Amino acid sequence: MGYVRGVNASSPGRIVLLTTSHRVAPGLLSWPAWQALHDADRVLCADGAHPQLPYLREAGVKVDEAAPTAEELVDACAGGHTVTVVATGEGEPQLTDGLARLAGSGRVQMPDLELLPASYDLPGARLLDLVQVMDRIRAECPWSSQQTHKGLAKYGIEEAYELVEAIEEGDRHELREELGDVLLQVVFHARIAEEGRPEDGSEPFSIDDVAGGIVTKLIHRHPHVFGDETATTPEEVKAHWLRTKAAEKQRTSVTEGVPLGQPGLALAAKLASRVRTAGLEVPIPQGEGVGYELLAMAARAEADGVDPEAALRAAARAYRDAIRAAEG
């Protein structure tokens, strides 16, 4: 419901502090915000370059560029007037602090004060900030501006291992931080990719292309969520995933797509998983040496539902603790 504008000489009036998110397209305001803007006796904004102003004026809202003090704003509301203040990105702390001091003094009849969020951040909105920050760093930082995909590759591996360690240690604070470091690698590589590689004809792509690609993949591989198929167990979900992935990749071997650069135990377990999932009968190669023994152990662990890489890391942490205990 909107409020009826009227003038009452004895009324202290009303102040509406309108806040907006820079992460939402300008002009996309809530209906109560538009009502407050149209019904106000005056609309003020201290920032003449505020991104909302062109859209407000286009909608017929007269906006005065002004930065009144708390006392001046209270005086402007006297007599029952309503003043709507379109807050700048900082949220007008000086003005709100001044209003609080006036209210606390007890010497001034204060107008009604309403904080009205006109637009809200959607989930994931802070990712836009990350993209903007990365764009500036790429342009202005002497080190970041020279980095390449190959040069950053080692950091991607390091950050992935640090993330795994945080998960296995159960440290949620570290988990949040390491997730951010991994996310940084994604955004950094995407920002580099925007520039393309004219020397070899590589087409540029952006973080939006990266996100769009994974969204399409997720929807396609979850027909039980976004389509007409059904799945009631994790096994059925995995079967859907593997069928759609096989149709997408059109691979001639179950070994395709298995990165050989991963740690040995993880590689052996992944190959064993592919063999088992495909229903193939492939005996473990026999040979001399610890390598073949580890291969057999990794395959056996995978068949038992154990991640051999994680199991070895857990044992290694126990060994580390024993070493520290021996050191006193």
KAURRA-V695366 format. One record per residue. N is the residue number from 1. RES is the residue in one small letter. SS is DSSP state (~ for helix, > for strand, _ for the rest). OMEGA is omega as a letter, one per 30 degrees, with the letter a starting at -180 (NA if undefined). D_CENTER is the distance of its C-alpha to the mean C-alpha in whole Angstrom. Layout:
n:N res:RES ss:SS omega:OMEGA d_center:D_CENTER
n:N res:RES ss:SS omega:OMEGA d_center:D_CENTER
//
This chain:
n:1 res:m ss:_ omega:l d_center:35
n:2 res:g ss:_ omega:l d_center:36
n:3 res:y ss:_ omega:a d_center:38
n:4 res:v ss:_ omega:a d_center:41
n:5 res:r ss:_ omega:l d_center:42
n:6 res:g ss:_ omega:a d_center:45
n:7 res:v ss:_ omega:l d_center:47
n:8 res:n ss:_ omega:a d_center:49
n:9 res:a ss:_ omega:a d_center:50
n:10 res:s ss:_ omega:a d_center:50
n:11 res:s ss:_ omega:l d_center:46
n:12 res:p ss:_ omega:l d_center:44
n:13 res:g ss:_ omega:a d_center:41
n:14 res:r ss:> omega:l d_center:38
n:15 res:i ss:> omega:l d_center:35
n:16 res:v ss:> omega:l d_center:31
n:17 res:l ss:> omega:a d_center:28
n:18 res:l ss:> omega:l d_center:26
n:19 res:t ss:> omega:l d_center:22
n:20 res:t ss:_ omega:l d_center:20
n:21 res:s ss:_ omega:l d_center:16
n:22 res:h ss:_ omega:a d_center:16
n:23 res:r ss:_ omega:l d_center:12
n:24 res:v ss:_ omega:a d_center:15
n:25 res:a ss:_ omega:l d_center:17
n:26 res:p ss:_ omega:l d_center:21
n:27 res:g ss:_ omega:l d_center:23
n:28 res:l ss:_ omega:a d_center:21
n:29 res:l ss:_ omega:l d_center:23
n:30 res:s ss:_ omega:l d_center:24
n:31 res:w ss:~ omega:l d_center:27
n:32 res:p ss:~ omega:l d_center:28
n:33 res:a ss:~ omega:l d_center:27
n:34 res:w ss:~ omega:l d_center:29
n:35 res:q ss:~ omega:a d_center:32
n:36 res:a ss:~ omega:l d_center:32
n:37 res:l ss:~ omega:a d_center:32
n:38 res:h ss:~ omega:a d_center:35
n:39 res:d ss:~ omega:a d_center:37
n:40 res:a ss:_ omega:l d_center:37
n:41 res:d ss:_ omega:l d_center:40
n:42 res:r ss:> omega:l d_center:38
n:43 res:v ss:> omega:a d_center:34
n:44 res:l ss:> omega:l d_center:33
n:45 res:c ss:> omega:a d_center:30
n:46 res:a ss:_ omega:a d_center:31
n:47 res:d ss:_ omega:a d_center:29
n:48 res:g ss:_ omega:l d_center:30
n:49 res:a ss:_ omega:a d_center:27
n:50 res:h ss:_ omega:a d_center:25
n:51 res:p ss:_ omega:a d_center:23
n:52 res:q ss:_ omega:a d_center:24
n:53 res:l ss:~ omega:l d_center:28
n:54 res:p ss:~ omega:a d_center:29
n:55 res:y ss:~ omega:l d_center:28
n:56 res:l ss:~ omega:a d_center:29
n:57 res:r ss:~ omega:l d_center:33
n:58 res:e ss:~ omega:l d_center:32
n:59 res:a ss:_ omega:l d_center:32
n:60 res:g ss:_ omega:l d_center:36
n:61 res:v ss:_ omega:l d_center:34
n:62 res:k ss:_ omega:a d_center:36
n:63 res:v ss:_ omega:l d_center:34
n:64 res:d ss:> omega:l d_center:36
n:65 res:e ss:> omega:a d_center:34
n:66 res:a ss:_ omega:l d_center:35
n:67 res:a ss:_ omega:a d_center:34
n:68 res:p ss:_ omega:l d_center:37
n:69 res:t ss:_ omega:l d_center:37
n:70 res:a ss:~ omega:a d_center:37
n:71 res:e ss:~ omega:a d_center:41
n:72 res:e ss:~ omega:a d_center:41
n:73 res:l ss:~ omega:l d_center:38
n:74 res:v ss:~ omega:l d_center:40
n:75 res:d ss:~ omega:a d_center:44
n:76 res:a ss:~ omega:a d_center:42
n:77 res:c ss:~ omega:a d_center:41
n:78 res:a ss:_ omega:a d_center:45
n:79 res:g ss:_ omega:l d_center:47
n:80 res:g ss:_ omega:l d_center:44
n:81 res:h ss:_ omega:l d_center:42
n:82 res:t ss:> omega:l d_center:38
n:83 res:v ss:> omega:l d_center:36
n:84 res:t ss:> omega:a d_center:32
n:85 res:v ss:> omega:l d_center:30
n:86 res:v ss:> omega:a d_center:27
n:87 res:a ss:_ omega:l d_center:25
n:88 res:t ss:_ omega:a d_center:24
n:89 res:g ss:_ omega:a d_center:20
n:90 res:e ss:_ omega:l d_center:22
n:91 res:g ss:_ omega:l d_center:23
n:92 res:e ss:_ omega:a d_center:27
n:93 res:p ss:~ omega:a d_center:27
n:94 res:q ss:~ omega:a d_center:31
n:95 res:l ss:~ omega:a d_center:32
n:96 res:t ss:~ omega:l d_center:31
n:97 res:d ss:~ omega:l d_center:32
n:98 res:g ss:~ omega:l d_center:35
n:99 res:l ss:~ omega:l d_center:35
n:100 res:a ss:~ omega:l d_center:35
n:101 res:r ss:~ omega:l d_center:38
n:102 res:l ss:~ omega:a d_center:40
n:103 res:a ss:~ omega:a d_center:39
n:104 res:g ss:~ omega:a d_center:40
n:105 res:s ss:~ omega:a d_center:43
n:106 res:g ss:_ omega:a d_center:45
n:107 res:r ss:_ omega:a d_center:47
n:108 res:v ss:_ omega:l d_center:45
n:109 res:q ss:_ omega:a d_center:45
n:110 res:m ss:_ omega:l d_center:41
n:111 res:p ss:_ omega:l d_center:39
n:112 res:d ss:> omega:a d_center:37
n:113 res:l ss:> omega:a d_center:34
n:114 res:e ss:> omega:l d_center:31
n:115 res:l ss:> omega:a d_center:27
n:116 res:l ss:> omega:l d_center:26
n:117 res:p ss:> omega:a d_center:22
n:118 res:a ss:_ omega:l d_center:22
n:119 res:s ss:_ omega:a d_center:19
n:120 res:y ss:_ omega:l d_center:15
n:121 res:d ss:_ omega:l d_center:12
n:122 res:l ss:_ omega:l d_center:10
n:123 res:p ss:_ omega:a d_center:8
n:124 res:g ss:_ omega:a d_center:4
n:125 res:a ss:_ omega:a d_center:7
n:126 res:r ss:~ omega:l d_center:6
n:127 res:l ss:~ omega:l d_center:4
n:128 res:l ss:~ omega:l d_center:8
n:129 res:d ss:~ omega:a d_center:9
n:130 res:l ss:~ omega:l d_center:8
n:131 res:v ss:~ omega:a d_center:10
n:132 res:q ss:~ omega:l d_center:12
n:133 res:v ss:~ omega:a d_center:13
n:134 res:m ss:~ omega:l d_center:13
n:135 res:d ss:~ omega:l d_center:16
n:136 res:r ss:~ omega:l d_center:18
n:137 res:i ss:~ omega:l d_center:18
n:138 res:r ss:~ omega:a d_center:19
n:139 res:a ss:~ omega:a d_center:22
n:140 res:e ss:~ omega:a d_center:23
n:141 res:c ss:_ omega:a d_center:23
n:142 res:p ss:_ omega:l d_center:26
n:143 res:w ss:_ omega:a d_center:24
n:144 res:s ss:~ omega:a d_center:21
n:145 res:s ss:~ omega:a d_center:23
n:146 res:q ss:~ omega:a d_center:25
n:147 res:q ss:_ omega:l d_center:23
n:148 res:t ss:_ omega:l d_center:23
n:149 res:h ss:~ omega:a d_center:22
n:150 res:k ss:~ omega:a d_center:25
n:151 res:g ss:~ omega:a d_center:24
n:152 res:l ss:~ omega:a d_center:21
n:153 res:a ss:~ omega:a d_center:22
n:154 res:k ss:~ omega:l d_center:23
n:155 res:y ss:~ omega:l d_center:20
n:156 res:g ss:~ omega:l d_center:18
n:157 res:i ss:~ omega:a d_center:21
n:158 res:e ss:~ omega:a d_center:21
n:159 res:e ss:~ omega:l d_center:17
n:160 res:a ss:~ omega:l d_center:17
n:161 res:y ss:~ omega:l d_center:21
n:162 res:e ss:~ omega:l d_center:19
n:163 res:l ss:~ omega:l d_center:17
n:164 res:v ss:~ omega:l d_center:19
n:165 res:e ss:~ omega:l d_center:22
n:166 res:a ss:~ omega:l d_center:19
n:167 res:i ss:~ omega:a d_center:19
n:168 res:e ss:~ omega:l d_center:23
n:169 res:e ss:~ omega:a d_center:24
n:170 res:g ss:_ omega:a d_center:22
n:171 res:d ss:_ omega:a d_center:20
n:172 res:r ss:~ omega:l d_center:17
n:173 res:h ss:~ omega:l d_center:17
n:174 res:e ss:~ omega:l d_center:17
n:175 res:l ss:~ omega:a d_center:15
n:176 res:r ss:~ omega:a d_center:12
n:177 res:e ss:~ omega:a d_center:13
n:178 res:e ss:~ omega:l d_center:14
n:179 res:l ss:~ omega:l d_center:10
n:180 res:g ss:~ omega:l d_center:9
n:181 res:d ss:~ omega:l d_center:12
n:182 res:v ss:~ omega:l d_center:12
n:183 res:l ss:~ omega:l d_center:8
n:184 res:l ss:~ omega:l d_center:10
n:185 res:q ss:~ omega:l d_center:13
n:186 res:v ss:~ omega:a d_center:11
n:187 res:v ss:~ omega:l d_center:10
n:188 res:f ss:~ omega:a d_center:14
n:189 res:h ss:~ omega:l d_center:16
n:190 res:a ss:~ omega:l d_center:14
n:191 res:r ss:~ omega:l d_center:15
n:192 res:i ss:~ omega:a d_center:19
n:193 res:a ss:~ omega:l d_center:19
n:194 res:e ss:_ omega:a d_center:19
n:195 res:e ss:_ omega:a d_center:22
n:196 res:g ss:_ omega:l d_center:24
n:197 res:r ss:> omega:a d_center:27
n:198 res:p ss:~ omega:a d_center:30
n:199 res:e ss:~ omega:l d_center:33
n:200 res:d ss:~ omega:l d_center:32
n:201 res:g ss:_ omega:a d_center:31
n:202 res:s ss:> omega:l d_center:27
n:203 res:e ss:_ omega:l d_center:25
n:204 res:p ss:_ omega:l d_center:22
n:205 res:f ss:_ omega:a d_center:19
n:206 res:s ss:_ omega:l d_center:15
n:207 res:i ss:~ omega:l d_center:12
n:208 res:d ss:~ omega:l d_center:12
n:209 res:d ss:~ omega:l d_center:15
n:210 res:v ss:~ omega:a d_center:13
n:211 res:a ss:~ omega:l d_center:11
n:212 res:g ss:~ omega:a d_center:14
n:213 res:g ss:~ omega:a d_center:16
n:214 res:i ss:~ omega:l d_center:14
n:215 res:v ss:~ omega:l d_center:14
n:216 res:t ss:~ omega:a d_center:18
n:217 res:k ss:~ omega:a d_center:19
n:218 res:l ss:~ omega:l d_center:17
n:219 res:i ss:~ omega:a d_center:19
n:220 res:h ss:~ omega:a d_center:22
n:221 res:r ss:_ omega:l d_center:22
n:222 res:h ss:_ omega:l d_center:22
n:223 res:p ss:~ omega:l d_center:25
n:224 res:h ss:~ omega:l d_center:26
n:225 res:v ss:~ omega:a d_center:23
n:226 res:f ss:~ omega:a d_center:23
n:227 res:g ss:_ omega:a d_center:26
n:228 res:d ss:_ omega:a d_center:30
n:229 res:e ss:_ omega:l d_center:30
n:230 res:t ss:_ omega:l d_center:30
n:231 res:a ss:_ omega:a d_center:29
n:232 res:t ss:_ omega:a d_center:30
n:233 res:t ss:_ omega:l d_center:29
n:234 res:p ss:~ omega:a d_center:27
n:235 res:e ss:~ omega:l d_center:30
n:236 res:e ss:~ omega:l d_center:30
n:237 res:v ss:~ omega:a d_center:26
n:238 res:k ss:~ omega:l d_center:26
n:239 res:a ss:~ omega:l d_center:29
n:240 res:h ss:~ omega:a d_center:27
n:241 res:w ss:~ omega:a d_center:25
n:242 res:l ss:~ omega:l d_center:28
n:243 res:r ss:~ omega:a d_center:30
n:244 res:t ss:~ omega:l d_center:27
n:245 res:k ss:~ omega:l d_center:26
n:246 res:a ss:~ omega:l d_center:30
n:247 res:a ss:~ omega:l d_center:30
n:248 res:e ss:~ omega:a d_center:27
n:249 res:k ss:~ omega:a d_center:28
n:250 res:q ss:_ omega:a d_center:32
n:251 res:r ss:_ omega:l d_center:33
n:252 res:t ss:_ omega:a d_center:36
n:253 res:s ss:_ omega:l d_center:36
n:254 res:v ss:_ omega:l d_center:34
n:255 res:t ss:_ omega:a d_center:33
n:256 res:e ss:_ omega:l d_center:31
n:257 res:g ss:_ omega:l d_center:28
n:258 res:v ss:_ omega:a d_center:28
n:259 res:p ss:_ omega:a d_center:27
n:260 res:l ss:_ omega:a d_center:30
n:261 res:g ss:_ omega:a d_center:29
n:262 res:q ss:_ omega:l d_center:27
n:263 res:p ss:_ omega:a d_center:29
n:264 res:g ss:~ omega:a d_center:32
n:265 res:l ss:~ omega:l d_center:32
n:266 res:a ss:~ omega:l d_center:29
n:267 res:l ss:~ omega:a d_center:30
n:268 res:a ss:~ omega:a d_center:34
n:269 res:a ss:~ omega:l d_center:32
n:270 res:k ss:~ omega:l d_center:30
n:271 res:l ss:~ omega:l d_center:33
n:272 res:a ss:~ omega:l d_center:35
n:273 res:s ss:~ omega:l d_center:32
n:274 res:r ss:~ omega:a d_center:32
n:275 res:v ss:~ omega:a d_center:36
n:276 res:r ss:~ omega:a d_center:36
n:277 res:t ss:~ omega:a d_center:34
n:278 res:a ss:~ omega:l d_center:36
n:279 res:g ss:_ omega:a d_center:39
n:280 res:l ss:_ omega:l d_center:41
n:281 res:e ss:_ omega:a d_center:43
n:282 res:v ss:_ omega:l d_center:43
n:283 res:p ss:_ omega:l d_center:45
n:284 res:i ss:_ omega:l d_center:43
n:285 res:p ss:_ omega:l d_center:45
n:286 res:q ss:_ omega:l d_center:48
n:287 res:g ss:_ omega:a d_center:48
n:288 res:e ss:_ omega:l d_center:49
n:289 res:g ss:_ omega:a d_center:47
n:290 res:v ss:~ omega:a d_center:44
n:291 res:g ss:~ omega:a d_center:42
n:292 res:y ss:~ omega:l d_center:43
n:293 res:e ss:~ omega:l d_center:43
n:294 res:l ss:~ omega:l d_center:39
n:295 res:l ss:~ omega:a d_center:39
n:296 res:a ss:~ omega:l d_center:41
n:297 res:m ss:~ omega:l d_center:39
n:298 res:a ss:~ omega:l d_center:36
n:299 res:a ss:~ omega:l d_center:37
n:300 res:r ss:~ omega:l d_center:38
n:301 res:a ss:~ omega:l d_center:35
n:302 res:e ss:~ omega:l d_center:33
n:303 res:a ss:~ omega:l d_center:36
n:304 res:d ss:_ omega:l d_center:36
n:305 res:g ss:_ omega:a d_center:32
n:306 res:v ss:_ omega:l d_center:31
n:307 res:d ss:_ omega:a d_center:29
n:308 res:p ss:~ omega:l d_center:32
n:309 res:e ss:~ omega:l d_center:29
n:310 res:a ss:~ omega:l d_center:28
n:311 res:a ss:~ omega:l d_center:31
n:312 res:l ss:~ omega:l d_center:32
n:313 res:r ss:~ omega:l d_center:30
n:314 res:a ss:~ omega:l d_center:31
n:315 res:a ss:~ omega:l d_center:34
n:316 res:a ss:~ omega:l d_center:34
n:317 res:r ss:~ omega:l d_center:32
n:318 res:a ss:~ omega:l d_center:35
n:319 res:y ss:~ omega:l d_center:37
n:320 res:r ss:~ omega:l d_center:35
n:321 res:d ss:~ omega:l d_center:36
n:322 res:a ss:~ omega:l d_center:40
n:323 res:i ss:~ omega:l d_center:40
n:324 res:r ss:~ omega:l d_center:39
n:325 res:a ss:~ omega:l d_center:41
n:326 res:a ss:~ omega:l d_center:44
n:327 res:e ss:~ omega:l d_center:43
n:328 res:g ss:_ omega:NA d_center:44
//
